[in-house]
Amino acid sequence: MTVTQARHRETDPMPGQRGQASAPGPQAQAPVPGPQTQAPAGQAGPAGPGSADRRSDLAAALRPLLIDVGIPVGTYFLLRGAFGLSLWLSLALSSVGPAVRSIGGLMAERKLNLLAVLMLAVNLAGIAVSFLTGDPRAMIAKDSAVSSVIAFAILGSVLLRHPLMSAGLKPFMTKGEPRRSAAWDRLSAASPQFRRLELLFSTIWGVALLAECAARLVGAYTLPVTTMVWLGTVITLGAIAVAIVAGGAAAGPIQKMIDAETAAS
């Protein structure tokens, strides 16, 4: 006998009393537990496992940024400000970490660590500029040149319909799961909407880095050098934060499409 049938039998009037109103008993008032009263798995409230998973994903996404960008920048300011080392020596020593990360990535995974290579290129460019010009404003402006090259490369990849930022977005969206990775590949090959979202994501990052480049360049030659030493880092981190938030306009629908495609496969 099912739960629904049991409830009907308990609340039906006795034979011969069909026309009389029956008083509701406790059985008629008590809710019957069933699937409709249970919270879906993974939605245990604001502090449930779903929230923990999202925090874990965010931490995993930001960890490379902290290691490859935050540590070299922090090392430079520590050596330069706290220990009073020269500009080129501070840059050279802060380049050790990105260099090790780049070489380690090539040896272990047979691929370049793009963030580490970027920081290494920025530091090497800074060392070269400091030797050639000795101009502190040129030292600050050189970061803009590196950002602009990356921005134009990303925007160029959008024009060529091969968005560069998809290489970084795919592992984050698929979490390394074979089924989700296969879903990404199918959608990227067959869905025009998915391709448009990929292009949009790269466009957002390209524009954000280009804006960061322009802001750094203007600040390098209009603001005091002592201000731009710390403000340049704030501008860079701000541009990255804006790109992450704005990129959600593309990353959110991409994730939903991957979820649906994975469930359907």
LINBELNOR-V808179 format. One record per residue. OMEGA is omega as a letter, one per 20 degrees, with the letter a starting at -180 (* if undefined). Layout:
# LINBELNOR-V808179
omega->OMEGA
omega->OMEGA
This chain:
# LINBELNOR-V808179
omega->a
omega->r
omega->a
omega->r
omega->r
omega->a
omega->r
omega->a
omega->a
omega->a
omega->r
omega->r
omega->r
omega->r
omega->a
omega->r
omega->a
omega->a
omega->a
omega->r
omega->r
omega->r
omega->r
omega->r
omega->a
omega->a
omega->a
omega->a
omega->a
omega->r
omega->r
omega->a
omega->r
omega->a
omega->a
omega->a
omega->a
omega->r
omega->r
omega->r
omega->r
omega->r
omega->a
omega->r
omega->a
omega->a
omega->a
omega->a
omega->r
omega->r
omega->r
omega->r
omega->r
omega->r
omega->r
omega->r
omega->r
omega->r
omega->r
omega->a
omega->a
omega->a
omega->r
omega->r
omega->r
omega->a
omega->a
omega->a
omega->a
omega->a
omega->r
omega->r
omega->r
omega->r
omega->a
omega->a
omega->r
omega->a
omega->a
omega->a
omega->a
omega->a
omega->r
omega->r
omega->a
omega->a
omega->a
omega->r
omega->r
omega->r
omega->a
omega->a
omega->r
omega->r
omega->a
omega->a
omega->r
omega->r
omega->r
omega->r
omega->a
omega->a
omega->r
omega->r
omega->r
omega->a
omega->a
omega->a
omega->a
omega->r
omega->a
omega->r
omega->a
omega->a
omega->r
omega->r
omega->r
omega->a
omega->r
omega->r
omega->r
omega->a
omega->r
omega->r
omega->r
omega->r
omega->a
omega->a
omega->a
omega->r
omega->a
omega->a
omega->a
omega->a
omega->a
omega->r
omega->r
omega->r
omega->a
omega->a
omega->a
omega->r
omega->r
omega->r
omega->r
omega->r
omega->a
omega->r
omega->r
omega->a
omega->a
omega->r
omega->r
omega->a
omega->r
omega->r
omega->r
omega->r
omega->r
omega->r
omega->r
omega->a
omega->a
omega->a
omega->r
omega->a
omega->r
omega->a
omega->a
omega->r
omega->a
omega->a
omega->a
omega->r
omega->r
omega->a
omega->a
omega->a
omega->r
omega->r
omega->r
omega->r
omega->r
omega->a
omega->r
omega->a
omega->a
omega->a
omega->a
omega->a
omega->r
omega->r
omega->r
omega->r
omega->r
omega->r
omega->r
omega->a
omega->r
omega->a
omega->r
omega->r
omega->r
omega->a
omega->r
omega->a
omega->a
omega->r
omega->r
omega->r
omega->r
omega->r
omega->a
omega->a
omega->r
omega->a
omega->r
omega->a
omega->a
omega->a
omega->r
omega->a
omega->r
omega->a
omega->a
omega->r
omega->a
omega->r
omega->r
omega->a
omega->r
omega->r
omega->r
omega->r
omega->r
omega->a
omega->r
omega->r
omega->r
omega->r
omega->r
omega->a
omega->r
omega->a
omega->a
omega->r
omega->r
omega->r
omega->r
omega->a
omega->r
omega->r
omega->r
omega->a
omega->r
omega->r
omega->r
omega->r
omega->a
omega->a
omega->r
omega->r
omega->a
omega->a
omega->*
